[in-house]
């Protein structure tokens, strides 16, 4: 059903905490495949991914290119894009199943509610996602493969901006390391890095 795509680069420290909650999805048959799209790690990232049974692919060194490479290897009808430092909170499987079961789900995309592990407030980032339809990669993204294929062909525009009003905030948290890391990622995304 779902192919999870995790872009990585030297994420050995954080990858295990991202993979751990996915076990519930695998056990329930929701997660069909976990793809680690790596762009040249020289730490234990690939060994950890291999030990966890992930599919591993090599991708160019840009998050968008890593995601595209991951989508190219995906077998699921749904895609779940996760940062390598953001873990889904308990209960995510029920919420994702309800979202996917909705009649209009294939034409919408789901974002998780962002929380920071260090206790920093994520209110601004969540407000931007909800009201401005400008989420960060740290929010994660659940999208049907059909919708991804439909909008990903457009060039030079951020995926989330193309989704616009089709973005739906899921009532499930995704916990990332800290506000500083998420801010860094937001700058990279806006600059196309």
Protein Blocks (a to p, Z undefined) as FASTA:
>chain_A
ZZcddddehillmmmmmmmmmmmmmmnomambdcdddehiabfklmmmmmnopacddddf
bfklmmmmmmmmpcbfbdcdddfkbccdehklmmmmmmmmpmklmmcccddddddfklpa
fklmmmmmmmnopacfklopaddfklmmmmmmpghiafklmnmmmpccdfbdcddfblml
mmmmmmmmmnoZZ
